[in-house]
Amino acid sequence: MPAPDRTLGLLGMAARAGAIVPGTERVREAARGGGLSLVILATDASGNSREKLLPLLVARGVSHVIRYDRSQLGAAVGRAQLSAVGVVDRALADRLQVLLRDSAG
């Protein structure tokens, strides 16, 4: 199984464990509260979503990647399309970052 599938699979497990924050607005709230370890932003997120989220993530020092499309992110966590998914568990975020880095080539 290729690394991107493992990444999405792990994201799904994180969702079932309650270790994610789904959706742009909830991710923004969690970033403001300092509770995020990683954010995955969809490649096809709207310009408005990017403008709301990216400066906040940079200002708060939250690691983030732009990967997958909204359908893939939503399906991975058992929801409709999502522009952003935040990961609250540090160890899980670290593992996801390794998988994302490895899958980037």
C-alpha positions as CSV (number, residue, x, y, z in Angstrom):
1,M,0.0,0.0,0.0
2,P,1.5,3.4,-0.9
3,A,2.4,5.9,1.7
4,P,-0.4,8.4,0.9
5,D,-3.0,5.6,1.7
6,R,-1.3,4.9,5.0
7,T,-1.4,8.6,5.8
8,L,-5.1,8.8,5.1
9,G,-5.7,5.5,7.0
10,L,-3.8,6.9,10.0
11,L,-5.9,10.1,9.8
12,G,-9.0,7.9,9.9
13,M,-7.8,6.1,13.0
14,A,-7.1,9.5,14.6
15,A,-10.6,10.6,13.8
16,R,-12.1,7.5,15.5
17,A,-9.9,8.2,18.5
18,G,-11.1,11.7,18.7
19,A,-7.6,13.1,18.0
20,I,-8.6,15.4,15.1
21,V,-10.4,18.7,14.6
22,P,-12.4,18.7,11.4
23,G,-13.2,21.8,9.3
24,T,-11.7,25.2,8.7
25,E,-13.5,27.0,11.5
26,R,-12.9,24.4,14.2
27,V,-9.2,24.3,13.1
28,R,-9.0,28.1,13.5
29,E,-10.5,27.9,16.9
30,A,-8.1,25.1,18.0
31,A,-5.1,27.0,16.6
32,R,-6.1,30.1,18.5
33,G,-6.4,27.9,21.7
34,G,-2.9,26.4,21.1
35,G,-4.2,22.8,20.9
36,L,-2.9,21.8,17.4
37,S,0.2,19.8,16.5
38,L,-0.4,19.6,12.7
39,V,-2.9,20.8,10.1
40,I,-3.5,19.2,6.7
41,L,-5.0,21.7,4.3
42,A,-6.7,20.5,1.1
43,T,-5.1,21.3,-2.2
44,D,-8.5,22.5,-3.5
45,A,-9.4,24.6,-0.4
46,S,-10.9,27.9,-1.3
47,G,-8.8,31.1,-1.3
48,N,-11.0,32.3,1.5
49,S,-10.2,29.2,3.6
50,R,-6.5,29.6,2.9
51,E,-6.5,33.3,3.8
52,K,-8.2,32.6,7.1
53,L,-6.0,29.7,8.1
54,L,-2.5,30.0,6.8
55,P,-1.5,33.3,8.4
56,L,-2.9,32.1,11.7
57,L,-1.0,28.8,11.5
58,V,2.2,30.5,10.7
59,A,1.7,33.1,13.5
60,R,1.0,30.3,16.0
61,G,3.9,28.1,14.8
62,V,1.5,25.2,13.9
63,S,3.0,22.7,11.4
64,H,0.9,22.4,8.3
65,V,1.0,20.7,4.9
66,I,-1.1,21.2,1.8
67,R,-2.0,17.8,0.5
68,Y,-5.0,15.7,-0.7
69,D,-8.2,17.2,-2.0
70,R,-11.3,18.0,0.1
71,S,-13.0,14.8,-0.9
72,Q,-10.0,12.7,0.2
73,L,-9.7,14.5,3.5
74,G,-13.4,14.2,4.3
75,A,-13.5,10.5,3.3
76,A,-10.5,9.7,5.4
77,V,-12.2,11.0,8.6
78,G,-15.7,9.8,7.8
79,R,-17.2,13.2,6.9
80,A,-18.2,15.2,3.8
81,Q,-15.6,17.2,2.0
82,L,-13.2,19.1,4.4
83,S,-10.8,21.9,3.6
84,A,-8.8,21.3,6.7
85,V,-8.1,18.7,9.4
86,G,-6.2,19.5,12.6
87,V,-4.4,16.9,14.6
88,V,-4.3,17.4,18.3
89,D,-2.1,14.5,19.4
90,R,1.6,15.3,19.2
91,A,2.8,11.7,18.7
92,L,0.2,11.1,16.0
93,A,1.1,14.4,14.3
94,D,4.8,13.4,14.3
95,R,4.0,10.0,12.7
96,L,1.7,11.7,10.1
97,Q,4.5,14.1,9.2
98,V,6.9,11.2,8.6
99,L,4.4,9.5,6.3
100,L,3.7,12.8,4.5
101,R,7.4,13.5,4.1
102,D,8.1,10.0,2.8
103,S,5.2,10.1,0.3
104,A,6.4,13.4,-1.0
105,G,9.4,11.6,-2.5
